[in-house]
Amino acid sequence: MERMEAGKTRIGWIGIGVMGRWMCQHLMDGGFSALVHTRTKEKSAPLIAGGAAWADSPAAVAASADVVFTMVGTPSDVRAVYFDDEGLLAGIRPGAVLVDMTTTRPSLAREIFTAAEARSVHALDAPVSGGDVGAREARLSIMAGGSREAFDAVMPLFRRMGKKIVYQGGAGAGQHAKMCNQIMIAGTMIGMCESLLYGTRAGLDLETMLESISGGAAACWSLENLAPRILRKEYDTGFFVEHFVKDMGIALDEARRMQLALPGLALVEQLYHAVMADGGQRLGTQALMLALARMSRLSL
């Protein structure tokens, strides 16, 4: 299988949200021509202005592309994009590669792999971590499952989007690795927010406190990237709460299937449901701070 090359490989991209828009842009900046589709065409305007072509359906994207990336919202969105009458599998050509970068169910990734294989098509599940900042700065962590041959072929494109790119194993392994990532983040998010709450009630200067703990054992991505947003009261940017709740739900479903008890994850999921109950679905995940502050009657 040939490696993807700028000027030779034509990419398709479906899903132009806060992350997909930048991920596709990086590929175009690397010299790859792009054919794009999204439910809301207006979101594709920056990419079209930069030279991307528009397609009216996922099937139309698949019919013309050598490799198609998808970065949509939920498992139901993924299923529709791949399996609907005008979906990718209806238009894909033998020898092409499908790469789903959405965080979705491992079982769905395996289902897509099997359906693609029956059409002589390669499929990878390659969810990412790093949020909107990582997408914009091409610093994502990419964890991939599927055939090693397809992974190696797509690697030049992955390198345009991310810094840490790891092959995890067979179909669905990328999604399982992403669940490990989200479980870890759930723990660091509640720890970060409770640390800030404690510091506030203790009367500390939070910036000074963060200067100390961010250089020690407490250092983590959330502390470095999201704590400053909380201090600036910026809750409307970042990875959406509703998407994180979706991810935690998938992880808990998988844990139940594997007969695992994950009480920490279950607690954080419930706290994020409290954020959503207050209308915070489209806030960044740092909005957990708002729900915890209300519980302690603390004014931020």
N, C-alpha and C positions, 0 to 999 in steps of 0.2 A: 504494500500500500504506500503510495507516494505521500511525502510530507507536503503540507500546505505552504504555498509560496505567494508572496505579494505579486500582483500583476498577472498571476496565473489562476489562483483559486478565487472563486466568487463565493462570498458568504451571504447567507440569509440571516436575518435577525427578527425575532418576534418578541415583543414586550419592551416598551420604551418607557420605563418608570424612572425613579430617582437613581437606580443603579444601572439598568439596562442601557439607558441613554449614553452614559459615559463609557460603558464597556464596548458598545458598538463603535463609538467615536474613536476609541484607541485603535481598533482594528482598521478603521478607515484611515486614520493618521499614519498607520503603518503601510499604506499602499494597497489595501484590499478593497475591492469594489463591493458594495453592499446593496442588497434588496431587502426592504424592511416592511413589516406589517405590525399594527397594533390596533386594539379595539377603538381607541380614540385617535384618529388620524392627526389631529392637531399636535399631539405630543411628538410626532415624528418630524415636525417642521425644522428643528435645528439640524437633524441628520440629512434631511432632503436638501436643505440649504448648503450643506457641506458636500453634496454630490451623491447621496444615496438615492436609489430608485424606490418607488412605492409599488407594493403588490396588494391586490384587493382581498387576498385570502392566504391562509397558511399553505394551502395546496399550491397556489401560484408561486409562493416563495420557494417551496420544495422543488417545483418543476424546473427551476432555473439555477439553483444553487448547488455547489459542491459540498458545502457543510452548512447546516442550519443550527443556529443557537436559539434557545428559548429561555426567557427570563420573565416569567409571569407571576401571578399572585398565589394561587391556592392549588391543591391537588385537582380540584374540579376544573380549574382553568387549564391545567396541564392536560388533563384527559381530553377536554374539548379541542385543544390545539392539535393534539396528535391523532385523535380517533374520530372526530366529527367527519361528516361527508366531505367537507371542504378542508379537512385537516391535513397535517403533514404527511401522514401515511398514505393518504389518497393520491398525493402528487409526487412523492419522493422517487428518485431514480436509483436503480441498482448501482451500488458502489459508493453512494453518497454517505455522509456522516450526519447523524442527529446528536446534538449536545444539549441536554436539558440542564440549565444552571439554576433553575428554581429549587428551593428547598421543598421537597415533597416526600411522599411515602416511599420507603424502600421497595415495597411490593409493587407500586406503580412503575418504578424505574425498571424492575425486572420484567413487568408486563410489556413495557415499551421495547425493551431489548429483544424479547422473544418475537414480538410482532415485526420489528425491524429486520431481525435475522431471517424471518420467513420471506422477506422481500429482497434479500441479499443486500441489506443496508446495515451499516454499523451504527450503534447507539452507545452514548456515554451519559451517565448521570454525573454531573460535575458542579454541585452546589458550592457556594462561596461564602467566605466570612470576611468582614472588614467594613461593612456598612457603606453609607453614601460617600464618606471620605475616602475609604479604600478604593471604591469604584472610580471616583473622580481622579485620584492620584495614581491609579494603576498599581495599587499595593495590596490587592486581594490575596487571600489564601484560597486556593482551589483544591478541592478534594474529589478525586475522580474514581468512578467505577465503570466497568465494562471491559472491552477487549484491550489488552495492552497494545496491540497493533494500532488500533484507532487512537488511543491516547498518545502514542508516540507521533502519529501523523499530525495530530491537532496541536501538539506542543508549541510550535512557533506562534500560534494564535493565542494560546493560554499565556504565553510570556508577554504578550502585549497588554494583558489585563491584570496580571498578578505577579507577585514576588515569590510566594511559597506555593509550589504546585506539586502535589503528591498523588501518585497512583495508589489507590487503596485496595484494589482487587476486582473481583467480578461484579456483574450488574447488581446495583443496589448498595455496594460497599461505600460509594461516595456519600450517599444519603445517610447511611448509618454513621459515618464519620462526622457528618454535619450535625446529627443528633447529639453526639458526644460534645461537639462544640457548643451547641445551644444549652445543654445541661450545665456545662461549665460556666457559661455566661450568666445563666439564671442565678447561680450562686454568687458570682462576683457582683452582679447588679444589686442584690439586696445587701451585700456587705458594704458596697460603696455608699449606698444611700443611707444606711444606718450609721455608718461612720460620720457622714456629713451631719446627720441629725444630732448625733451625740456631740460633735464639735460645736454645733450651733447652740445647743442648750448649755454647754459648758462655758460658753462665752469666748471661744477661741476665734482668732482670725483664721478663716478657713483656707485662704490662699497660703498662709504661712504653715498651717498644719499640713496641707497637701504637699508642700515643698519637702517636708520631712518624710512623710510616709510613702511618697511616690518613688523614692530612691531606695526603699528597703524591700522587705519580703512582701509587702502589700502591693507592690507595683503590678499593674495589669492594664490591658487595653482600655477597659471601661474607666478606670481611674484617670488615665492620661487623656482620653478623648471626650468622655461624657461628664466628668466632674466639672471641668471648666464651663460647660454649657449650663449646668445646673446653677453654678455661681452667677452666671450672666442671665439666669432666668429664661434660657432658651429651651423651650420644650416642644416647639413646633417643627424641628428639623431632626433628621436622623432616621433610623430604622423604625418603621411604624409599629406601634403597640399591637395592632390587630394581626400583623404578620408574625410577631414574636409569639403571641398567644397561639396562633396556628401551629407554629413549630413546636412549642411545648406540648400541645395536644398530641401531635404526631409522636413525639418522644415518649409520652406517657402511655399512649396506645401500644407502642412497640414494647415498652417495659412490661405492661400487663401481659402481652403475648409471650414474653420471655420469662414470666413469673419473677420479675424484679420489683423490689420495693424502692421507690425513689421519693421519699417523703419531702426532701428539700425542694425538689422540682415541683411537686404537687402544691406546696405552700406558695412558692413564687407565682405559679400559674394562677392561683386564687387571688393573690394580691393584684396581679395584672387585670384580672376580671373586674376588680374593684375600680381600676383606672378606666376601663371601658364603660362601666356602669355610670361613671361621671362624664361620659362623652369624650374620652381620651383616645378613641380608636386610632386616630390619625396623628397623634402626637408621637414624638420619639420615645424610645424605651426608657430614657432618663426620667420620663414622667412618673415612673414608679415613686420617685421622691415625693410627689404631690400626695399620693395616697397614704404613704407612711407618715408624712407630716400631719395630715388630718387626724390620723389615729392618735397622735400624741398632742393634738391641739397646738401645734407649733406653726406659727406664721412665718412664711419664707419671704 
